[in-house]
Amino acid sequence: MAVKIGILGAYFLTVLVIGWFARTHWKSSPATYFLADRRLGTLVLLATMTATNFSAFTVFGTSGAGYRDGWSFFPIMGFGTGFMALSFWVIGRKAWRIGRERGLITPSELVQSLYGSPALSGLFALVMILFTVPYLALQPIAAGYALEELLGLPYFYGSVLVTGIIVLYTLHGGMRAVAWTDLFQGLLMLAMLVAVVVIAAGHHGGFIAANQKALALKPELFSRPGGMNQYLPGIWFSYMMFWFFCDPMFPQLFQRFFAARDERSLGRMMLWYPFVCTLVFFAPVAVGVMGHLFFPDLVGKQADRILPMVATAAAGDVMSALVIAAGLAALMSTMDSQLLTLSSIFTRDILPLMRRRPMATSRPGRLFVIGLSLAGLAFAYQPPATLLQIATAAFTGLAVLFPTVFFGLYWRRVHAKAAILSILGGEAALAVFQLKWASPGIFLPVVWVMLVAFGVYLVVHGLITAGQEGLRFEMHSGWLKDPYVLMQVAIFVLAMDFWAWGRIQPVWGGLPLWVGYFVLLSGLQTAAMAYMVRRQVGQAPSEP
């Protein structure tokens, strides 16, 4: 027990020390506190972008999915989330330029700048807060469960402890502290995941031998649509579309577009993102599959604890404590970013509506960090039974915002009414599926929800322009003709590899060949983006 406490104590102390040295003044400007003075270079920007997006689910949930569904879960996360680097470039490049030119801090301010509508900006801000708060609350819940399992600490005490540490360095340092702690926590998470794979595989004769044993024991784990036969073509397509539209709309990711030092840093971050996703998600899925060699009879939610169980069985208490630290690193690097971004939205977009003038300091945002933390702990004290369902729906709720941002950035003339009705229509469609008034059929609800959001925007825009000047859809579409963008569209189509479904053979290196196929596609995507970025960096895109 002393070893476990010592390891976790050293981890918490390191995070606090990094946060202290990255401190900002209590009365610092919003740009300093929320955006680290817009000076994040490639390494720190990549680290904070990836660590922010990888929550406790990356460590515990992905390994559990690997145990239940096998290698079929890897391309959904490894390739699917990596492919959204293209949407990072499509949205992030223009958002960065406009944000720097106009001094923008939050996503809602960008929407206000593009559409000139306080009502739309307010709606956009409320949707971001509404669909992010439940996901924020999941982080102290996961922290409480993790510390309870490792140390026997009462569940809620663990939630309070981890939340308190996050609040301390977030209050003290803002984006600068969050970014640098994300770098440390992301490296820790990655190192521990790789270590568990190596150690677990070593207990069964190496990676190839271990996977061969798992193949003989559970061959369905090496096939698509997976061990539970749930990743059918419609679901697979839904996830590929889901990540592309959803993740750039996470407010904590969106705001990082504004924090980049320059356009080249943003481009390099995007280039490395698919590689990081491939590596990070490969490790926990591998542990989940090999987990059947250690614990063959887990069912349901028990599988979500397979990674620390394998670590303890293969390497003892020290590795188990380090793996829990990696899980805490994942959730802390998500929660601190959520706190910071939502507090900026409150300070810049909500509070001025009540005061009728913008805030000149970051003090109200820091106070709102405390309020959000207490709200998260209130959920964590007695989490409602539907919290996980709400969190899943939250991603779709945020994806609804994509048409508003995309058309606002790329169309020459936009209308706030089209954006407002698009958001309301998309969220109404989501409510229909959540209330089970309609079935999504072979797809996830996000497919139909996005069709509604895009459709409403286009129809309303068409009606307005037809009444004013004749039907016109004018768009800055030069990037759509870029051959390297078209190449990535072709890669997305190739990812729908339905011809390989149901096949396990041939197996190479202990894995079915289709796993390597998706690693190859990620490599091709990175190469295409490298040429695209090289051509586009420095070229001034047309103004919206």
MOKA-V73776 format. One record per residue. N is the residue number from 0. PHI is phi as a letter, one per 20 degrees, with the letter a starting at -180 (NA if undefined). OMEGA is omega in whole degrees, 0 to 359 (NA if undefined). NEAR is the number of other C-alpha atoms within 12 Angstrom. Layout:
n=N phi=PHI omega=OMEGA near=NEAR
n=N phi=PHI omega=OMEGA near=NEAR
This chain:
n=0 phi=NA omega=180 near=17
n=1 phi=f omega=179 near=13
n=2 phi=f omega=180 near=18
n=3 phi=f omega=180 near=26
n=4 phi=f omega=180 near=24
n=5 phi=f omega=180 near=18
n=6 phi=f omega=180 near=25
n=7 phi=f omega=177 near=34
n=8 phi=f omega=179 near=21
n=9 phi=f omega=178 near=17
n=10 phi=f omega=181 near=31
n=11 phi=f omega=180 near=30
n=12 phi=f omega=179 near=21
n=13 phi=f omega=179 near=24
n=14 phi=f omega=180 near=39
n=15 phi=f omega=179 near=31
n=16 phi=f omega=178 near=22
n=17 phi=f omega=179 near=30
n=18 phi=f omega=180 near=34
n=19 phi=f omega=183 near=26
n=20 phi=f omega=179 near=20
n=21 phi=e omega=188 near=27
n=22 phi=f omega=172 near=29
n=23 phi=c omega=181 near=32
n=24 phi=f omega=182 near=22
n=25 phi=g omega=181 near=21
n=26 phi=d omega=181 near=22
n=27 phi=f omega=180 near=27
n=28 phi=f omega=177 near=30
n=29 phi=g omega=180 near=37
n=30 phi=f omega=178 near=34
n=31 phi=f omega=185 near=31
n=32 phi=f omega=187 near=42
n=33 phi=e omega=186 near=51
n=34 phi=c omega=181 near=44
n=35 phi=l omega=180 near=36
n=36 phi=m omega=179 near=27
n=37 phi=l omega=185 near=36
n=38 phi=c omega=181 near=29
n=39 phi=f omega=177 near=35
n=40 phi=e omega=188 near=31
n=41 phi=g omega=186 near=30
n=42 phi=f omega=182 near=31
n=43 phi=f omega=178 near=36
n=44 phi=f omega=177 near=44
n=45 phi=f omega=182 near=40
n=46 phi=f omega=183 near=39
n=47 phi=f omega=178 near=47
n=48 phi=f omega=182 near=48
n=49 phi=f omega=181 near=47
n=50 phi=f omega=178 near=48
n=51 phi=f omega=183 near=47
n=52 phi=e omega=181 near=45
n=53 phi=e omega=182 near=43
n=54 phi=e omega=178 near=40
n=55 phi=g omega=178 near=44
n=56 phi=f omega=181 near=40
n=57 phi=f omega=183 near=45
n=58 phi=e omega=186 near=47
n=59 phi=e omega=183 near=43
n=60 phi=f omega=181 near=35
n=61 phi=f omega=177 near=41
n=62 phi=f omega=176 near=46
n=63 phi=f omega=177 near=41
n=64 phi=f omega=176 near=44
n=65 phi=f omega=178 near=43
n=66 phi=f omega=184 near=47
n=67 phi=f omega=190 near=42
n=68 phi=d omega=177 near=37
n=69 phi=m omega=185 near=46
n=70 phi=f omega=179 near=50
n=71 phi=f omega=181 near=49
n=72 phi=f omega=184 near=47
n=73 phi=f omega=182 near=49
n=74 phi=f omega=177 near=44
n=75 phi=g omega=182 near=44
n=76 phi=e omega=184 near=43
n=77 phi=f omega=178 near=42
n=78 phi=e omega=186 near=46
n=79 phi=f omega=180 near=41
n=80 phi=f omega=176 near=40
n=81 phi=f omega=182 near=45
n=82 phi=f omega=182 near=48
n=83 phi=f omega=173 near=42
n=84 phi=g omega=177 near=46
n=85 phi=f omega=178 near=43
n=86 phi=f omega=173 near=38
n=87 phi=g omega=182 near=43
n=88 phi=f omega=182 near=37
n=89 phi=f omega=180 near=37
n=90 phi=e omega=190 near=42
n=91 phi=f omega=183 near=40
n=92 phi=f omega=181 near=44
n=93 phi=f omega=177 near=40
n=94 phi=f omega=179 near=45
n=95 phi=f omega=182 near=39
n=96 phi=f omega=181 near=35
n=97 phi=f omega=179 near=32
n=98 phi=f omega=180 near=37
n=99 phi=f omega=182 near=27
n=100 phi=f omega=187 near=16
n=101 phi=d omega=177 near=17
n=102 phi=m omega=183 near=25
n=103 phi=e omega=181 near=35
n=104 phi=d omega=188 near=50
n=105 phi=d omega=175 near=47
n=106 phi=g omega=181 near=50
n=107 phi=f omega=177 near=43
n=108 phi=f omega=176 near=39
n=109 phi=f omega=180 near=44
n=110 phi=f omega=177 near=40
n=111 phi=f omega=180 near=34
n=112 phi=f omega=183 near=29
n=113 phi=f omega=188 near=35
n=114 phi=d omega=181 near=31
n=115 phi=m omega=183 near=21
n=116 phi=c omega=176 near=24
n=117 phi=f omega=180 near=25
n=118 phi=f omega=178 near=23
n=119 phi=f omega=180 near=35
n=120 phi=f omega=178 near=36
n=121 phi=f omega=178 near=33
n=122 phi=f omega=180 near=32
n=123 phi=g omega=180 near=45
n=124 phi=f omega=181 near=39
n=125 phi=f omega=179 near=27
n=126 phi=f omega=179 near=34
n=127 phi=f omega=180 near=47
n=128 phi=f omega=184 near=35
n=129 phi=g omega=185 near=27
n=130 phi=e omega=176 near=35
n=131 phi=d omega=183 near=43
n=132 phi=g omega=179 near=39
n=133 phi=f omega=179 near=36
n=134 phi=f omega=175 near=42
n=135 phi=f omega=183 near=50
n=136 phi=f omega=179 near=43
n=137 phi=f omega=184 near=41
n=138 phi=f omega=175 near=47
n=139 phi=f omega=176 near=49
n=140 phi=f omega=179 near=41
n=141 phi=f omega=179 near=46
n=142 phi=f omega=179 near=46
n=143 phi=f omega=178 near=36
n=144 phi=f omega=183 near=32
n=145 phi=f omega=182 near=42
n=146 phi=f omega=176 near=33
n=147 phi=f omega=181 near=20
n=148 phi=f omega=185 near=23
n=149 phi=e omega=188 near=36
n=150 phi=d omega=186 near=27
n=151 phi=m omega=178 near=17
n=152 phi=f omega=178 near=20
n=153 phi=g omega=189 near=20
n=154 phi=g omega=187 near=27
n=155 phi=f omega=176 near=28
n=156 phi=f omega=178 near=24
n=157 phi=f omega=178 near=31
n=158 phi=f omega=181 near=38
n=159 phi=f omega=182 near=32
n=160 phi=g omega=183 near=29
n=161 phi=f omega=178 near=42
n=162 phi=f omega=179 near=44
n=163 phi=f omega=179 near=28
n=164 phi=f omega=179 near=37
n=165 phi=f omega=181 near=45
n=166 phi=f omega=182 near=38
n=167 phi=g omega=184 near=31
n=168 phi=f omega=176 near=44
n=169 phi=f omega=177 near=48
n=170 phi=f omega=188 near=43
n=171 phi=f omega=190 near=37
n=172 phi=d omega=181 near=39
n=173 phi=m omega=184 near=48
n=174 phi=f omega=182 near=54
n=175 phi=f omega=179 near=42
n=176 phi=f omega=180 near=41
n=177 phi=f omega=182 near=55
n=178 phi=f omega=183 near=50
n=179 phi=f omega=174 near=41
n=180 phi=f omega=176 near=46
n=181 phi=f omega=178 near=47
n=182 phi=f omega=179 near=34
n=183 phi=f omega=184 near=34
n=184 phi=f omega=177 near=43
n=185 phi=f omega=178 near=45
n=186 phi=f omega=177 near=29
n=187 phi=f omega=180 near=31
n=188 phi=g omega=181 near=42
n=189 phi=f omega=181 near=37
n=190 phi=f omega=182 near=26
n=191 phi=f omega=178 near=36
n=192 phi=f omega=179 near=43
n=193 phi=f omega=180 near=31
n=194 phi=f omega=180 near=29
n=195 phi=f omega=178 near=45
n=196 phi=f omega=182 near=41
n=197 phi=f omega=183 near=27
n=198 phi=f omega=180 near=31
n=199 phi=f omega=179 near=42
n=200 phi=f omega=180 near=35
n=201 phi=f omega=178 near=20
n=202 phi=f omega=182 near=25
n=203 phi=c omega=173 near=23
n=204 phi=n omega=180 near=18
n=205 phi=o omega=187 near=19
n=206 phi=f omega=182 near=28
n=207 phi=f omega=181 near=25
n=208 phi=f omega=181 near=22
n=209 phi=f omega=179 near=32
n=210 phi=f omega=176 near=39
n=211 phi=f omega=176 near=28
n=212 phi=f omega=178 near=27
n=213 phi=f omega=178 near=33
n=214 phi=f omega=179 near=28
n=215 phi=f omega=183 near=19
n=216 phi=e omega=184 near=20
n=217 phi=c omega=183 near=28
n=218 phi=f omega=181 near=30
n=219 phi=f omega=178 near=30
n=220 phi=f omega=182 near=40
n=221 phi=d omega=181 near=46
n=222 phi=d omega=168 near=34
n=223 phi=d omega=19 near=37
n=224 phi=e omega=169 near=33
n=225 phi=o omega=185 near=34
n=226 phi=f omega=180 near=27
n=227 phi=d omega=175 near=25
n=228 phi=l omega=184 near=22
n=229 phi=d omega=182 near=23
n=230 phi=e omega=178 near=33
n=231 phi=f omega=186 near=28
n=232 phi=g omega=180 near=28
n=233 phi=f omega=179 near=24
n=234 phi=f omega=179 near=28
n=235 phi=g omega=178 near=35
n=236 phi=f omega=181 near=29
n=237 phi=f omega=180 near=30
n=238 phi=f omega=179 near=35
n=239 phi=f omega=178 near=35
n=240 phi=f omega=184 near=36
n=241 phi=g omega=184 near=40
n=242 phi=f omega=184 near=35
n=243 phi=f omega=183 near=38
n=244 phi=e omega=190 near=41
n=245 phi=e omega=193 near=43
n=246 phi=f omega=177 near=42
n=247 phi=f omega=180 near=45
n=248 phi=e omega=170 near=44
n=249 phi=f omega=185 near=45
n=250 phi=g omega=181 near=47
n=251 phi=f omega=174 near=47
n=252 phi=e omega=182 near=44
n=253 phi=g omega=184 near=46
n=254 phi=f omega=180 near=45
n=255 phi=f omega=173 near=55
n=256 phi=g omega=181 near=52
n=257 phi=f omega=187 near=46
n=258 phi=e omega=182 near=47
n=259 phi=f omega=180 near=43
n=260 phi=f omega=179 near=30
n=261 phi=b omega=183 near=30
n=262 phi=f omega=179 near=36
n=263 phi=f omega=177 near=30
n=264 phi=f omega=178 near=32
n=265 phi=f omega=180 near=42
n=266 phi=f omega=180 near=41
n=267 phi=f omega=175 near=35
n=268 phi=g omega=181 near=40
n=269 phi=f omega=181 near=45
n=270 phi=f omega=182 near=37
n=271 phi=e omega=187 near=34
n=272 phi=f omega=178 near=42
n=273 phi=f omega=179 near=41
n=274 phi=f omega=180 near=34
n=275 phi=f omega=179 near=36
n=276 phi=f omega=179 near=41
n=277 phi=g omega=183 near=35
n=278 phi=f omega=185 near=31
n=279 phi=f omega=183 near=44
n=280 phi=e omega=177 near=45
n=281 phi=f omega=187 near=41
n=282 phi=f omega=181 near=41
n=283 phi=f omega=176 near=54
n=284 phi=f omega=178 near=48
n=285 phi=f omega=178 near=50
n=286 phi=f omega=179 near=53
n=287 phi=f omega=179 near=53
n=288 phi=f omega=180 near=52
n=289 phi=f omega=178 near=52
n=290 phi=g omega=178 near=48
n=291 phi=f omega=178 near=39
n=292 phi=f omega=179 near=33
n=293 phi=d omega=184 near=30
n=294 phi=c omega=190 near=26
n=295 phi=e omega=191 near=20
n=296 phi=c omega=178 near=16
n=297 phi=f omega=180 near=21
n=298 phi=c omega=173 near=18
n=299 phi=l omega=184 near=16
n=300 phi=f omega=178 near=15
n=301 phi=g omega=183 near=23
n=302 phi=f omega=181 near=34
n=303 phi=f omega=177 near=34
n=304 phi=d omega=187 near=40
n=305 phi=f omega=184 near=45
n=306 phi=f omega=176 near=54
n=307 phi=f omega=178 near=45
n=308 phi=f omega=178 near=37
n=309 phi=f omega=180 near=42
n=310 phi=f omega=179 near=39
n=311 phi=f omega=181 near=28
n=312 phi=f omega=185 near=22
n=313 phi=e omega=188 near=30
n=314 phi=c omega=175 near=25
n=315 phi=n omega=188 near=22
n=316 phi=f omega=183 near=26
n=317 phi=f omega=180 near=26
n=318 phi=f omega=178 near=33
n=319 phi=f omega=179 near=38
n=320 phi=f omega=179 near=36
n=321 phi=f omega=179 near=39
n=322 phi=f omega=176 near=45
n=323 phi=f omega=176 near=45
n=324 phi=f omega=177 near=45
n=325 phi=f omega=177 near=47
n=326 phi=f omega=176 near=51
n=327 phi=f omega=178 near=50
n=328 phi=g omega=181 near=50
n=329 phi=f omega=183 near=46
n=330 phi=f omega=179 near=45
n=331 phi=f omega=180 near=53
n=332 phi=f omega=173 near=53
n=333 phi=e omega=185 near=47
n=334 phi=f omega=181 near=50
n=335 phi=f omega=179 near=56
n=336 phi=f omega=178 near=54
n=337 phi=f omega=178 near=49
n=338 phi=f omega=184 near=47
n=339 phi=f omega=184 near=54
n=340 phi=f omega=180 near=48
n=341 phi=f omega=177 near=46
n=342 phi=f omega=177 near=44
n=343 phi=f omega=177 near=48
n=344 phi=f omega=178 near=47
n=345 phi=f omega=184 near=39
n=346 phi=f omega=189 near=38
n=347 phi=e omega=189 near=41
n=348 phi=d omega=183 near=39
n=349 phi=e omega=183 near=34
n=350 phi=g omega=179 near=22
n=351 phi=f omega=177 near=21
n=352 phi=f omega=179 near=19
n=353 phi=e omega=182 near=14
n=354 phi=e omega=180 near=12
n=355 phi=m omega=172 near=13
n=356 phi=b omega=182 near=13
n=357 phi=f omega=179 near=23
n=358 phi=e omega=182 near=27
n=359 phi=e omega=180 near=19
n=360 phi=c omega=181 near=23
n=361 phi=e omega=186 near=36
n=362 phi=g omega=179 near=28
n=363 phi=g omega=178 near=31
n=364 phi=f omega=178 near=39
n=365 phi=f omega=178 near=40
n=366 phi=f omega=179 near=26
n=367 phi=f omega=174 near=29
n=368 phi=g omega=179 near=39
n=369 phi=f omega=180 near=29
n=370 phi=f omega=178 near=23
n=371 phi=f omega=179 near=36
n=372 phi=f omega=178 near=41
n=373 phi=f omega=177 near=24
n=374 phi=f omega=177 near=25
n=375 phi=f omega=179 near=38
n=376 phi=f omega=177 near=35
n=377 phi=f omega=174 near=24
n=378 phi=f omega=185 near=29
n=379 phi=f omega=183 near=34
n=380 phi=f omega=174 near=24
n=381 phi=c omega=184 near=20
n=382 phi=g omega=179 near=26
n=383 phi=f omega=185 near=17
n=384 phi=f omega=184 near=11
n=385 phi=e omega=186 near=15
n=386 phi=f omega=180 near=24
n=387 phi=f omega=178 near=23
n=388 phi=f omega=178 near=20
n=389 phi=f omega=180 near=27
n=390 phi=f omega=179 near=26
n=391 phi=f omega=179 near=26
n=392 phi=f omega=182 near=33
n=393 phi=g omega=180 near=35
n=394 phi=f omega=178 near=40
n=395 phi=f omega=178 near=46
n=396 phi=f omega=178 near=45
n=397 phi=f omega=179 near=47
n=398 phi=f omega=180 near=45
n=399 phi=g omega=182 near=50
n=400 phi=f omega=186 near=49
n=401 phi=g omega=181 near=44
n=402 phi=g omega=180 near=41
n=403 phi=f omega=181 near=47
n=404 phi=f omega=185 near=47
n=405 phi=f omega=181 near=37
n=406 phi=f omega=178 near=35
n=407 phi=f omega=180 near=37
n=408 phi=f omega=192 near=36
n=409 phi=d omega=178 near=29
n=410 phi=e omega=181 near=26
n=411 phi=f omega=182 near=20
n=412 phi=c omega=183 near=25
n=413 phi=c omega=182 near=36
n=414 phi=c omega=183 near=32
n=415 phi=f omega=181 near=33
n=416 phi=f omega=179 near=30
n=417 phi=f omega=181 near=34
n=418 phi=f omega=181 near=41
n=419 phi=f omega=181 near=35
n=420 phi=f omega=175 near=32
n=421 phi=f omega=179 near=39
n=422 phi=f omega=181 near=42
n=423 phi=f omega=179 near=31
n=424 phi=f omega=179 near=31
n=425 phi=f omega=179 near=38
n=426 phi=f omega=176 near=38
n=427 phi=f omega=178 near=25
n=428 phi=f omega=177 near=34
n=429 phi=f omega=179 near=38
n=430 phi=f omega=179 near=24
n=431 phi=g omega=180 near=21
n=432 phi=f omega=180 near=26
n=433 phi=f omega=178 near=26
n=434 phi=e omega=178 near=16
n=435 phi=m omega=174 near=13
n=436 phi=f omega=178 near=13
n=437 phi=b omega=179 near=16
n=438 phi=d omega=179 near=20
n=439 phi=f omega=179 near=22
n=440 phi=m omega=185 near=17
n=441 phi=e omega=183 near=18
n=442 phi=d omega=165 near=25
n=443 phi=f omega=180 near=32
n=444 phi=g omega=185 near=41
n=445 phi=g omega=181 near=44
n=446 phi=f omega=182 near=36
n=447 phi=f omega=179 near=33
n=448 phi=f omega=181 near=44
n=449 phi=f omega=175 near=39
n=450 phi=f omega=178 near=27
n=451 phi=f omega=183 near=30
n=452 phi=f omega=178 near=40
n=453 phi=f omega=183 near=34
n=454 phi=f omega=180 near=26
n=455 phi=f omega=180 near=30
n=456 phi=g omega=183 near=37
n=457 phi=f omega=181 near=30
n=458 phi=f omega=182 near=25
n=459 phi=f omega=177 near=27
n=460 phi=g omega=179 near=35
n=461 phi=f omega=179 near=24
n=462 phi=f omega=181 near=20
n=463 phi=f omega=182 near=22
n=464 phi=f omega=179 near=21
n=465 phi=f omega=180 near=15
n=466 phi=f omega=184 near=12
n=467 phi=e omega=189 near=12
n=468 phi=b omega=186 near=13
n=469 phi=n omega=186 near=13
n=470 phi=f omega=181 near=16
n=471 phi=b omega=175 near=20
n=472 phi=c omega=183 near=25
n=473 phi=e omega=186 near=21
n=474 phi=b omega=171 near=21
n=475 phi=f omega=192 near=23
n=476 phi=d omega=181 near=21
n=477 phi=g omega=181 near=19
n=478 phi=f omega=178 near=26
n=479 phi=f omega=180 near=17
n=480 phi=e omega=180 near=14
n=481 phi=f omega=182 near=19
n=482 phi=f omega=181 near=17
n=483 phi=f omega=171 near=26
n=484 phi=f omega=178 near=31
n=485 phi=f omega=178 near=20
n=486 phi=f omega=179 near=24
n=487 phi=f omega=173 near=32
n=488 phi=f omega=178 near=25
n=489 phi=f omega=178 near=17
n=490 phi=f omega=177 near=31
n=491 phi=f omega=178 near=28
n=492 phi=f omega=179 near=17
n=493 phi=f omega=178 near=24
n=494 phi=f omega=175 near=34
n=495 phi=e omega=189 near=30
n=496 phi=e omega=184 near=24
n=497 phi=f omega=179 near=19
n=498 phi=f omega=182 near=12
n=499 phi=e omega=185 near=24
n=500 phi=f omega=180 near=26
n=501 phi=n omega=182 near=25
n=502 phi=d omega=173 near=24
n=503 phi=d omega=180 near=29
n=504 phi=f omega=0 near=21
n=505 phi=e omega=177 near=18
n=506 phi=d omega=180 near=21
n=507 phi=c omega=182 near=19
n=508 phi=m omega=181 near=18
n=509 phi=n omega=183 near=31
n=510 phi=c omega=174 near=34
n=511 phi=f omega=187 near=32
n=512 phi=f omega=182 near=24
n=513 phi=f omega=174 near=35
n=514 phi=f omega=177 near=39
n=515 phi=f omega=179 near=24
n=516 phi=g omega=181 near=26
n=517 phi=f omega=172 near=37
n=518 phi=f omega=177 near=32
n=519 phi=f omega=178 near=23
n=520 phi=f omega=177 near=34
n=521 phi=f omega=177 near=39
n=522 phi=f omega=178 near=28
n=523 phi=f omega=178 near=29
n=524 phi=f omega=180 near=38
n=525 phi=f omega=179 near=37
n=526 phi=f omega=180 near=25
n=527 phi=f omega=180 near=30
n=528 phi=f omega=179 near=41
n=529 phi=f omega=178 near=29
n=530 phi=f omega=181 near=22
n=531 phi=f omega=181 near=31
n=532 phi=f omega=180 near=32
n=533 phi=g omega=181 near=18
n=534 phi=f omega=190 near=19
n=535 phi=e omega=181 near=25
n=536 phi=f omega=180 near=23
n=537 phi=n omega=177 near=17
n=538 phi=e omega=182 near=17
n=539 phi=f omega=176 near=17
n=540 phi=f omega=181 near=22
n=541 phi=f omega=178 near=18
n=542 phi=f omega=176 near=20
n=543 phi=f omega=NA near=27
